[in-house]
Structure formats: structure tokens, C-alpha cells
Amino acid sequence: MKKVICSECKKECVEIEEAFHGFIINGWKCLSCGEVIFDEEVIQPILEYNKIVKDGEKLEATLSLVGNNLAIRFPKIIEKIYHLKRRKKVSFDLKPNGIVVEV
């Protein structure tokens, strides 16, 4: 477990799960002053995503044919946010008007 010290009051912070721009991510909170700290490496792709997607717009993915199979190519920002790598397995669920992909 990473030890984090609050930059405001210099007290040790505790690990938390916190909502950040619609994503639940790990962070640290100072119980003394309430300061919340996120790892910049984790939040940077989310901030980039929010710059791209404004006013309810949605990202688009491209369908490709690989052999006899249809493949979905996600934008690079999705790869960064979810730490996707080649050959990583994901699960999906079919809904009446869409497909839900879980990482």
C-alpha cells in the first residue's frame, strides 16, 4: 500500500474509492482536512476523454473484418483509460439496443 501525505496539512491519507468525472477510481483522502488526492497517471486519460467528449457526444469505434470475424477497433483514449492490451480478454453482454463491453 502506497503511503501518501496530504500537501495541505502534512497528515497521512487513507485509501478510498472516489467518483471522478463519472469513473470510480482509487485515491487517497486526508481525514484531517478532507483533501482528496488522485494519481495523475490514472486521471490524465479521463481528463483527455472529457476534452474529446463534450455535451453528451459519444466516441465511435470502427468495425473491421479479421478473417471471418468482425472486430471492434476502439479509440486510443479508451485503451489508455482501461489499460487495454493486445489479446486481452473482455466480456460482453447483449442488450436489446446495444452491446455492453466489460473490461
N, C-alpha and C positions, 0 to 999 in steps of 0.2 A: 504494500500500500504506500502510495506517494504521500509524503508529508508536505503540506502547504501552509505557509504562514500568511496571514492577512496583511496586505500592504498598508491598510489604514491604521489598524490598532496593534499590529505585530503579535497577535494571538494565533494559536493553531486552529486550523479549519477542519471541519468534518466532511466526509464524502457524502454527496447527495445525488439524487436523480432529479433533474430540473427540466422544465419545458423551455426551449429556446427556439423561437420562430417556428413553432409547430412540431419540433423534434424533441424527443426526450433523450437527454444526454447526461453523462456523468460530469459532475463538477464538485466544487468544494464551497462550503458556506461557513462564514465566521459566526459563531453563536453569540459573540460579544456585540458586534456592530451590524450584523446582517449582510455584510458584503458577500456577493456570490462571484466565484471565480471559475471560468471555463478554460480548458486547454485550447490555446489558439489553433493548434493543429486540427482540432475537432470542429471548431466553429467556423473556421475560414471557408471551407466548401459550402457550408449552409448560408453564409453571408453572400457568397458568389451566386448561389442558386437564387436567393431572394432578389438580387440585382437583375437576373435574367428573367425571372417570372414575376411580372407586376400585374396588379389589378385582376387577379383571378385567371390569368393566362395559364396555359398548360404547356409543358415541354412535349415535344414529339419524338417518337422513336421511329426508326426505319426498319421495314421488313426486308429481309434478304432470303434468297434461296441458297441453301448449303446442301449439296447433293439433292436428295428428295425431300429435305426438311425445310420448313420455314423457320427463320431465325429472326430475333428482335435485336437490333443494334441500339443500345442506349447512348444518350449524350455523355460526353466525358465527365461532366459535373456529377452525374449520378454515380459513376464509377468512384469518384473521389469521396462523395458523402458516405457511400455504403461499403467502401473498401473492396470493390468487386475486382476479381482477378480472372484471367482466362481459366476455363474449366471449372470454375466454382459452381457448385450445385445450388440452385434456388428452387423453391416450391411455388406452386401457383394454384389458384382456386378459380373455377369458372363461375361467373355470376350472369344473370340474365342479360345484362347490357355491358359486360366488360370482363376483364381478366385481372385478378389481384395477384401480384408477384410478391413473395416474401423472401427476404434475404436472411 
